[in-house]
Amino acid sequence: MMAKLKIGILGAGRIGSMHAELLATQVTNTTVTGVFDVATAAAQAVGEAVTAKVYDSAAELIASPDVDAVAIASSTDTHVDLLVEAATAGKPIFCEKPISLDLNKVDDALAAVEAAGVPLQIGFNRRFDPSHAAVRRAVVDGTVGRLRQVRITSRDPEPPPIPYIEVSGGIFCDMTIHDFDMARFVTGSEVVEVYARGAVTVDQAIGDAGDLDTVVVLLTHADGTLTTIDNCRQSSYGYDQRVEVFGSAGMASSANHLDHSMMARTKAGGLTAPVQHFFLDRYIPSYIAQWNAFVSAVADDGPVPVHGADGRAPLVIGLAAWQSIREHRPIPIDHDD
């Protein structure tokens, strides 16, 4: 039997605590041996929940011989320094998106990882959602024929707090970044042009913070496929997550998940369960699957399924989307930059 991979968690907020719980209870061949967060109380709570040591600093956790691999789930502005430190220590790394909001810093971090020769997996968990992954397979195996169009809808039930929005990098680098990754994933083709339009229709405070809450993006891929993405930070009916691919031989799509599968029909019409309301309701299986993939890659000394370049490309698209908003024009992407 493979020895359990001992993982240290950097960040004990909502995402970090979720990762800790999944690794401790639902991911095979892993154990959480350490936790650090600048918020000591949060770190203590996670440490107690998963029976892990609470470290006094990130450096102490990374250097610990009782930590085989590091999970970075702290605030975005800390990711690059932690990536470099973990890579220098020779530890395999799982890092939540985005790597950074600064492309130069992303490149610095990826260079450090490459120089150290350690595995780095980026946390684009939606690739591991069974429904979205099946849509990708329908493209790969030719079920839909020659790909022509992709449509991606992503709408949150409620917007995040304004203090979060102010440091998030905005909707394109925080929310739509998942959809940019999904566009690359399902098509298998790089994005060569970005055209974005946006508005503030949910809360003027979001606009006052310099962000948008309702956007549409048109992506042109290298193979000619056109992807349209629509996002909104508020959806009254729940967490709306759909992907559709259309090609010369047909189409394939992933639908929303409902609270349950009962459906009633009467003379008055039909009734179904509500759409699941929160991303943790929809995507827990995908988080587990991505961790299993990371653990297998580390154990087999093989490639991770979502590598550093997959973390860089959606940020490039997101920054181009913001440029498109500012300049009111399509923005070409040069992949040699």
C-alpha positions as a printed NumPy array, in Angstrom:
array([[  0.   ,   0.   ,   0.   ],
       [  1.257,   3.478,  -0.901],
       [  2.355,   5.533,   2.092],
       [  0.095,   8.451,   2.859],
       [  1.209,  11.776,   1.455],
       [  1.687,  14.21 ,   4.339],
       [  0.305,  17.608,   3.335],
       [  0.702,  21.   ,   4.96 ],
       [ -2.058,  23.56 ,   4.452],
       [ -1.129,  27.213,   4.044],
       [ -4.307,  29.207,   4.612],
       [ -7.127,  28.328,   6.998],
       [ -9.952,  30.344,   5.475],
       [-12.994,  28.842,   3.783],
       [-11.044,  27.229,   0.935],
       [ -8.123,  26.111,   3.086],
       [-10.397,  24.549,   5.682],
       [-12.344,  22.763,   2.948],
       [ -9.137,  21.303,   1.505],
       [ -8.01 ,  20.224,   4.965],
       [-11.289,  18.445,   5.673],
       [-11.349,  16.663,   2.306],
       [ -7.722,  15.569,   2.598],
       [ -8.305,  14.267,   6.114],
       [-11.551,  12.422,   5.412],
       [-12.26 ,  11.794,   1.712],
       [ -9.045,  11.775,  -0.336],
       [ -7.2  ,   8.479,  -0.482],
       [ -3.602,   8.133,   0.686],
       [ -3.324,  11.575,   2.274],
       [ -3.065,  13.002,   5.745],
       [ -2.913,  16.611,   6.916],
       [  0.114,  17.073,   9.143],
       [  0.338,  20.846,   9.377],
       [ -1.617,  24.106,   9.116],
       [ -0.56 ,  27.734,   9.086],
       [ -2.514,  30.962,   8.761],
       [ -1.768,  34.507,   9.836],
       [ -5.149,  34.326,  11.575],
       [ -4.068,  32.122,  14.466],
       [ -7.586,  31.308,  15.651],
       [ -8.571,  30.046,  12.189],
       [ -5.458,  27.898,  12.005],
       [ -6.129,  26.474,  15.458],
       [ -9.7  ,  25.595,  14.471],
       [ -8.584,  23.754,  11.343],
       [ -5.737,  22.053,  13.174],
       [ -8.103,  20.756,  15.835],
       [-10.646,  19.627,  13.243],
       [ -8.148,  17.472,  11.326],
       [ -5.727,  16.699,  14.18 ],
       [ -2.809,  18.53 ,  12.602],
       [  0.036,  20.58 ,  14.041],
       [ -0.425,  24.339,  13.893],
       [  2.807,  26.007,  12.821],
       [  4.01 ,  29.446,  13.852],
       [  5.054,  30.427,  10.334],
       [  4.745,  29.357,   6.718],
       [  8.514,  28.872,   6.565],
       [  8.424,  26.455,   9.514],
       [  5.658,  24.396,   7.917],
       [  7.356,  24.258,   4.509],
       [ 10.685,  23.205,   6.028],
       [  9.164,  20.547,   8.272],
       [ 10.263,  16.949,   7.588],
       [  6.716,  15.983,   8.558],
       [  5.342,  17.754,   5.456],
       [  5.774,  16.018,   2.091],
       [  3.742,  18.459,  -0.013],
       [  2.259,  21.918,   0.38 ],
       [ -1.247,  23.2  ,  -0.389],
       [ -1.367,  26.979,  -0.899],
       [ -4.857,  28.273,  -0.137],
       [ -3.93 ,  31.639,   1.362],
       [ -4.712,  35.097,  -0.061],
       [ -3.645,  35.621,  -3.679],
       [ -1.011,  38.213,  -2.821],
       [  0.937,  35.597,  -0.804],
       [  0.963,  32.836,  -3.442],
       [  4.161,  33.722,  -5.296],
       [  6.392,  33.977,  -2.219],
       [  5.009,  30.705,  -0.872],
       [  5.418,  28.985,  -4.246],
       [  9.057,  30.033,  -4.468],
       [  9.755,  28.991,  -0.886],
       [  8.088,  25.596,  -1.293],
       [  9.813,  24.977,  -4.626],
       [ 13.205,  25.854,  -3.118],
       [ 12.495,  23.368,  -0.336],
       [ 11.798,  20.684,  -2.966],
       [  8.167,  20.172,  -1.94 ],
       [  5.415,  19.27 ,  -4.449],
       [  2.871,  22.094,  -4.569],
       [ -0.856,  22.445,  -5.004],
       [ -1.811,  26.113,  -5.462],
       [ -5.206,  27.73 ,  -5.684],
       [ -5.908,  30.116,  -8.55 ],
       [ -4.831,  32.691,  -9.473],
       [ -1.105,  32.309,  -8.978],
       [ -0.889,  36.094,  -8.852],
       [ -2.588,  39.117, -10.384],
       [  0.82 ,  40.264, -11.692],
       [  1.953,  38.359, -14.783],
       [  5.632,  39.101, -14.136],
       [  5.33 ,  37.591, -10.674],
       [  3.602,  34.546, -12.138],
       [  6.542,  34.072, -14.495],
       [  8.998,  34.422, -11.618],
       [  7.148,  31.778,  -9.618],
       [  6.912,  29.355, -12.54 ],
       [ 10.619,  29.818, -13.254],
       [ 11.42 ,  28.915,  -9.644],
       [  9.228,  25.823,  -9.837],
       [ 10.84 ,  24.729, -13.098],
       [ 14.329,  25.285, -11.712],
       [ 13.501,  23.204,  -8.644],
       [ 11.905,  20.43 , -10.711],
       [  8.952,  20.   ,  -8.348],
       [  5.354,  19.226,  -9.345],
       [  2.944,  22.177,  -9.335],
       [ -0.789,  21.689,  -9.794],
       [ -3.167,  24.661, -10.1  ],
       [ -6.601,  24.444,  -8.479],
       [ -8.92 ,  24.656, -11.474],
       [-11.241,  22.064,  -9.989],
       [-14.013,  22.426, -12.576],
       [-11.954,  20.368, -15.024],
       [-12.614,  17.439, -12.697],
       [-16.389,  17.898, -12.52 ],
       [-17.824,  14.691, -14.07 ],
       [-20.323,  16.601, -16.221],
       [-17.826,  19.139, -17.595],
       [-15.239,  16.392, -18.119],
       [-17.798,  14.405, -20.143],
       [-18.323,  17.438, -22.379],
       [-14.566,  17.543, -22.983],
       [-14.585,  13.819, -23.873],
       [-17.345,  14.451, -26.422],
       [-14.948,  16.859, -28.148],
       [-11.899,  14.592, -27.915],
       [-13.616,  11.433, -29.155],
       [-15.323,  13.221, -32.051],
       [-18.889,  12.835, -30.823],
       [-19.718,  16.444, -31.71 ],
       [-17.534,  16.522, -34.82 ],
       [-15.482,  19.542, -35.772],
       [-15.947,  22.071, -32.986],
       [-17.625,  25.353, -33.951],
       [-18.953,  27.08 , -30.848],
       [-18.741,  26.848, -27.061],
       [-21.117,  28.533, -24.628],
       [-20.257,  28.855, -20.944],
       [-22.6  ,  30.266, -18.302],
       [-21.408,  30.961, -14.772],
       [-23.578,  32.896, -12.321],
       [-23.134,  33.106,  -8.566],
       [-26.092,  33.175,  -6.16 ],
       [-24.766,  36.286,  -4.401],
       [-21.804,  38.655,  -4.888],
       [-18.834,  38.462,  -2.532],
       [-18.249,  41.19 ,   0.078],
       [-16.977,  44.51 ,  -1.232],
       [-13.662,  44.265,   0.707],
       [-13.001,  41.007,  -1.166],
       [-13.903,  42.549,  -4.525],
       [-11.49 ,  45.417,  -3.879],
       [ -8.501,  43.033,  -3.747],
       [ -9.722,  40.245,  -6.051],
       [ -8.462,  41.613,  -9.341],
       [-12.041,  42.046, -10.504],
       [-14.57 ,  39.719, -12.054],
       [-12.356,  38.597, -14.96 ],
       [ -9.417,  37.564, -12.761],
       [-11.522,  36.202,  -9.917],
       [-14.725,  34.685, -11.301],
       [-14.444,  34.425, -15.091],
       [-10.933,  32.994, -14.754],
       [-12.553,  29.594, -14.134],
       [-14.476,  29.96 , -17.395],
       [-11.363,  31.015, -19.306],
       [ -9.751,  27.818, -18.076],
       [-12.841,  25.828, -19.027],
       [-12.765,  27.306, -22.548],
       [ -9.162,  26.131, -23.011],
       [ -9.972,  22.779, -21.433],
       [-13.036,  21.794, -23.464],
       [-11.689,  23.063, -26.789],
       [ -8.076,  21.997, -26.382],
       [ -7.19 ,  25.182, -28.279],
       [ -5.497,  28.367, -27.101],
       [ -7.301,  31.703, -27.072],
       [ -5.933,  34.202, -29.603],
       [ -8.385,  37.106, -29.21 ],
       [-10.595,  38.473, -26.417],
       [-13.522,  40.869, -26.658],
       [-15.355,  41.782, -23.447],
       [-18.351,  43.895, -22.51 ],
       [-19.597,  44.546, -18.999],
       [-22.009,  46.446, -16.805],
       [-23.023,  47.012, -13.203],
       [-26.567,  45.683, -12.803],
       [-26.478,  44.077,  -9.348],
       [-24.955,  46.562,  -6.891],
       [-23.505,  50.   ,  -7.579],
       [-21.079,  49.446,  -4.707],
       [-19.385,  46.862,  -6.943],
       [-18.957,  49.501,  -9.629],
       [-17.694,  52.   ,  -7.073],
       [-15.041,  49.421,  -6.132],
       [-13.852,  49.474,  -9.741],
       [-15.432,  46.174, -10.769],
       [-18.263,  44.874, -12.949],
       [-20.924,  42.385, -11.933],
       [-22.429,  41.379, -15.292],
       [-20.191,  40.526, -18.263],
       [-20.107,  38.813, -21.639],
       [-16.856,  37.708, -23.271],
       [-16.206,  36.45 , -26.801],
       [-13.079,  34.338, -27.23 ],
       [-11.563,  33.356, -30.549],
       [ -9.459,  30.19 , -30.42 ],
       [ -6.468,  29.276, -32.544],
       [ -8.491,  26.561, -34.303],
       [-11.276,  29.01 , -35.186],
       [-13.711,  27.962, -32.476],
       [-15.738,  30.788, -30.937],
       [-16.503,  30.705, -27.201],
       [-19.038,  32.978, -25.525],
       [-18.997,  33.359, -21.745],
       [-21.658,  35.091, -19.678],
       [-21.186,  35.845, -15.992],
       [-23.255,  37.535, -13.339],
       [-22.442,  37.912,  -9.671],
       [-26.064,  37.351,  -8.615],
       [-28.519,  34.659,  -9.662],
       [-31.852,  34.548,  -7.836],
       [-32.396,  30.841,  -8.566],
       [-29.043,  29.475,  -7.387],
       [-25.553,  28.572,  -8.602],
       [-25.832,  28.469, -12.403],
       [-23.06 ,  26.43 , -14.072],
       [-23.465,  25.212, -17.652],
       [-21.179,  24.365, -20.56 ],
       [-22.245,  23.577, -24.133],
       [-20.133,  22.572, -27.132],
       [-21.526,  22.599, -30.673],
       [-19.872,  21.01 , -33.667],
       [-20.425,  19.651, -37.145],
       [-21.871,  16.354, -35.859],
       [-23.904,  17.55 , -32.886],
       [-23.7  ,  19.127, -29.452],
       [-22.955,  18.157, -25.85 ],
       [-23.726,  20.043, -22.661],
       [-23.485,  19.913, -18.894],
       [-26.55 ,  21.006, -16.928],
       [-27.075,  22.51 , -13.499],
       [-27.231,  20.234, -10.476],
       [-30.489,  20.278,  -8.525],
       [-31.076,  19.727,  -4.811],
       [-32.829,  16.459,  -5.687],
       [-34.183,  14.713,  -8.766],
       [-37.935,  14.639,  -8.051],
       [-40.07 ,  16.194, -10.772],
       [-43.844,  16.762, -10.652],
       [-46.178,  17.544, -13.539],
       [-49.807,  18.644, -13.21 ],
       [-52.313,  20.595, -15.273],
       [-50.807,  23.744, -13.797],
       [-47.34 ,  22.9  , -15.138],
       [-44.119,  21.324, -13.959],
       [-42.159,  21.46 , -10.718],
       [-38.498,  20.593, -10.136],
       [-36.106,  21.059,  -7.24 ],
       [-34.102,  24.282,  -6.919],
       [-30.645,  24.616,  -8.437],
       [-27.948,  23.955,  -5.843],
       [-27.141,  27.233,  -4.156],
       [-23.427,  27.139,  -3.37 ],
       [-20.228,  26.088,  -5.116],
       [-19.426,  23.652,  -2.302],
       [-22.724,  21.877,  -3.016],
       [-21.907,  21.496,  -6.717],
       [-18.202,  20.92 ,  -6.808],
       [-17.113,  18.819,  -3.82 ],
       [-16.672,  15.699,  -6.017],
       [-14.431,  17.706,  -8.351],
       [-12.268,  18.906,  -5.454],
       [-11.811,  15.311,  -4.328],
       [-10.988,  14.185,  -7.878],
       [ -8.385,  16.909,  -8.367],
       [ -6.668,  15.938,  -5.125],
       [ -6.648,  12.259,  -6.098],
       [ -5.024,  13.271,  -9.397],
       [ -2.362,  15.316,  -7.593],
       [ -1.58 ,  12.54 ,  -5.126],
       [ -1.285,   9.989,  -7.947],
       [  1.014,  12.271,  -9.936],
       [  3.309,  12.784,  -6.944],
       [  3.331,   9.066,  -6.081],
       [  4.081,   8.021,  -9.673],
       [  6.518,  10.874, -10.335],
       [  4.327,  11.754, -13.302],
       [  2.926,  14.968, -14.761],
       [  0.167,  16.825, -12.945],
       [ -3.032,  17.316, -14.974],
       [ -3.247,  21.113, -14.469],
       [  0.234,  22.609, -14.561],
       [  1.756,  26.053, -14.205],
       [  1.103,  27.126, -17.798],
       [ -2.574,  26.313, -17.205],
       [ -2.474,  28.771, -14.332],
       [ -0.802,  31.476, -16.422],
       [ -2.993,  31.356, -19.545],
       [ -6.348,  32.25 , -17.921],
       [ -4.729,  35.242, -16.198],
       [ -3.445,  36.459, -19.568],
       [ -6.989,  36.171, -20.926],
       [ -8.415,  37.946, -17.87 ],
       [ -5.991,  40.848, -18.196],
       [ -6.84 ,  41.076, -21.903],
       [-10.543,  41.182, -21.017],
       [ -9.94 ,  44.173, -18.754],
       [ -7.961,  45.844, -21.541],
       [-10.856,  45.175, -23.909],
       [-13.256,  46.851, -21.483],
       [-11.025,  49.909, -21.178],
       [-10.31 ,  50.261, -24.898],
       [-13.65 ,  49.052, -26.315],
       [-12.012,  46.692, -28.794],
       [-10.943,  43.088, -29.302],
       [ -7.508,  42.332, -27.822],
       [ -5.197,  39.875, -29.608],
       [ -3.135,  37.494, -27.465],
       [  0.434,  36.716, -28.476],
       [  1.438,  33.399, -26.931],
       [  5.107,  34.139, -27.51 ],
       [  4.989,  36.912, -24.867]])
